[in-house]
Amino acid sequence: MPWIATGSMDRTVNVWRIGDGDSRTAPESRQTLCQGRKLPGHSRLLVADWSEEDVQTWLCEEGLEELVCNFKANNIDGPELSQLNKETAAELGIESVGLRSRLLRKIEALKSEQSGSEAPDEFLCPITRELMKDPVIAADGYSYERESIESWIRGKNKTSPMTNLPLQTTLLTPNRSLKMAITRWKSSQ
């Protein structure tokens, strides 16, 4: 079977095994689909922006592999997933009440997890676009999530992620006022 690999600027490499459509390889193909690509914490894209493949990957990550073929056959993408309810799950042919309930609980958890996505832009790390937990100020004057900028600096990048200019120093200063503002915003939600 052929393989396909993709790479991206964040140094992520995804590898897939491409099946030949033979039904005897379906379980293996499903397993390969589930292992092939991992979304970065589901938070880089809003559910509404997910493709069908993103939904299928999420199902695998959540331990709902048995639903992948069903969702694929019904072309369920992010907007459809976010609108899924008990009735539409039954229409999809998910007979098991337990499985249907588990799916709906996981969808609700995903929605509540992503409701933090409406955070003010200044609270989001410019590298990951996720809400910062430990914001630090780099030499370029921008605030980043500590883990993200440290990873950026550890790599070959000795330049600012925002300006692409060389960083004069790799020292990071905690941004306590931003951390307090984020904490206040989270408590008001």
matplotlib code that plots the C-alpha trace (Angstrom):
import matplotlib.pyplot as plt

x = [0.0, 1.3, 2.1, 1.6, 3.4, 2.8, 4.9, 4.2, 6.0, 5.4, 7.6, 4.6, 4.8, 1.7, 1.9, -1.0, -1.2, -3.5, -5.8, -6.9, -10.6, -10.6, -13.2, -10.9, -8.6, -11.3, -10.4, -6.7, -7.6, -9.7, -6.9, -4.5, -6.9, -7.1, -3.3, -2.4, -3.2, -3.6, -5.2, -3.3, -5.6, -8.6, -8.1, -6.3, -9.6, -13.1, -15.4, -17.4, -14.2, -13.5, -13.5, -14.9, -11.4, -11.0, -14.2, -13.1, -9.8, -11.5, -13.8, -10.6, -9.0, -12.1, -12.3, -15.3, -13.6, -16.6, -18.5, -15.8, -17.3, -20.8, -19.8, -17.7, -20.6, -22.9, -20.4, -20.4, -18.1, -17.6, -20.8, -22.9, -21.1, -21.9, -25.6, -25.8, -28.4, -30.1, -32.5, -29.9, -27.6, -30.5, -31.1, -27.4, -28.1, -26.3, -28.4, -26.6, -28.1, -24.8, -22.7, -25.1, -25.0, -21.3, -21.0, -23.3, -21.5, -18.2, -19.7, -21.0, -17.5, -15.9, -18.3, -17.7, -13.9, -14.0, -16.3, -13.0, -12.2, -14.0, -11.2, -9.9, -7.1, -4.5, -5.1, -4.2, -0.6, 0.5, 2.2, -0.6, -3.6, -4.6, -5.5, -2.2, -1.7, 1.8, 2.4, 5.9, 7.4, 10.1, 12.9, 10.6, 8.1, 5.4, 3.7, 3.7, 2.8, 6.0, 6.0, 5.4, 8.1, 10.6, 9.9, 10.3, 13.7, 14.9, 14.4, 16.4, 14.3, 16.3, 14.0, 10.8, 7.7, 5.9, 8.5, 10.9, 13.8, 16.6, 15.9, 18.6, 18.2, 16.4, 15.5, 11.8, 10.0, 6.8, 3.9, 2.1, -0.3, -1.5, -1.8, -4.0, -6.2, -6.7, -7.6, -10.1, -11.6, -11.9, -13.6, -16.1, -17.1]
y = [0.0, 3.5, 6.1, 9.8, 12.3, 16.0, 18.6, 22.1, 25.1, 24.2, 21.1, 18.7, 15.7, 13.6, 10.2, 8.2, 4.8, 4.9, 1.9, 0.4, 0.4, -3.4, -4.0, -6.6, -3.8, -1.5, -2.1, -1.5, 1.6, 2.9, 2.3, 4.1, 7.0, 7.3, 7.2, 9.3, 12.8, 14.5, 17.8, 20.0, 20.0, 20.8, 24.4, 25.7, 25.6, 26.3, 23.3, 25.3, 25.3, 21.6, 19.5, 16.0, 14.6, 16.8, 15.4, 11.8, 12.4, 13.9, 10.8, 8.6, 10.7, 10.5, 6.7, 6.7, 4.9, 2.8, 6.0, 7.1, 5.1, 6.3, 10.0, 9.7, 8.1, 11.0, 13.7, 15.1, 18.1, 20.6, 22.6, 19.4, 18.0, 21.1, 20.8, 17.1, 16.1, 13.0, 12.8, 13.3, 10.8, 8.3, 9.2, 8.5, 4.9, 5.1, 2.4, 2.0, 4.4, 4.3, 5.2, 7.9, 9.4, 9.2, 11.0, 13.8, 14.3, 14.5, 17.0, 19.1, 19.0, 20.0, 23.0, 24.2, 23.7, 25.9, 28.5, 30.0, 30.7, 34.0, 35.3, 38.8, 38.5, 40.0, 37.0, 34.5, 33.4, 34.6, 31.3, 28.8, 31.1, 29.5, 31.3, 31.9, 30.3, 31.5, 34.6, 36.0, 38.9, 38.2, 40.5, 41.6, 43.1, 40.7, 38.3, 34.6, 31.4, 30.4, 26.8, 28.0, 30.6, 28.4, 25.7, 28.3, 29.5, 25.9, 25.2, 26.8, 30.0, 32.7, 35.3, 36.9, 34.9, 38.2, 40.4, 37.8, 40.0, 38.4, 38.3, 40.2, 37.9, 34.7, 35.9, 35.8, 38.1, 36.9, 39.1, 39.2, 42.0, 40.1, 36.9, 38.7, 40.2, 36.7, 35.4, 38.2, 37.6, 33.8, 34.3, 36.6, 33.9]
z = [0.0, -0.8, 1.9, 1.8, 4.0, 4.5, 6.4, 7.7, 8.9, 12.5, 12.0, 12.1, 9.8, 9.1, 7.5, 6.1, 4.5, 1.5, 1.1, -2.2, -1.4, -0.7, 2.1, 3.7, 4.6, 6.1, 9.8, 9.0, 7.0, 9.8, 12.3, 9.9, 9.6, 13.3, 13.8, 10.7, 11.8, 15.1, 15.6, 17.9, 20.9, 18.8, 19.5, 16.4, 14.5, 15.6, 15.3, 12.7, 10.5, 10.7, 7.6, 7.4, 8.0, 11.1, 12.5, 11.7, 13.4, 16.5, 16.7, 16.7, 19.4, 21.5, 21.3, 18.9, 16.0, 15.3, 14.1, 11.6, 8.6, 9.5, 9.7, 6.5, 4.6, 5.8, 5.1, 8.7, 8.9, 11.7, 11.3, 11.1, 14.2, 16.2, 15.3, 16.1, 18.6, 19.9, 17.0, 14.3, 15.9, 15.7, 12.1, 11.4, 12.6, 15.9, 17.5, 20.8, 23.4, 25.3, 22.3, 21.2, 24.7, 24.9, 21.5, 22.6, 25.9, 24.0, 21.6, 24.5, 26.1, 22.9, 22.5, 26.1, 25.6, 22.6, 24.0, 25.4, 21.8, 22.0, 24.2, 23.4, 20.8, 23.2, 25.5, 22.7, 22.0, 18.6, 17.9, 18.9, 18.9, 22.3, 25.5, 27.4, 30.8, 31.5, 29.3, 29.0, 27.1, 24.6, 23.4, 20.5, 23.0, 22.2, 24.8, 24.1, 26.0, 27.7, 26.4, 22.8, 22.7, 24.5, 21.9, 19.1, 20.5, 21.1, 17.5, 14.7, 15.0, 16.7, 15.2, 16.4, 15.4, 14.9, 13.1, 11.8, 13.1, 15.1, 18.9, 20.7, 23.7, 24.6, 28.1, 28.8, 31.3, 33.0, 32.0, 35.3, 34.4, 31.3, 33.4, 35.9, 33.1, 31.7, 35.1, 35.6, 32.2, 32.8, 36.1, 34.5, 31.9]

ax = plt.figure().add_subplot(projection="3d")
ax.plot(x, y, z, "-o")
ax.set_aspect("equal")
plt.show()
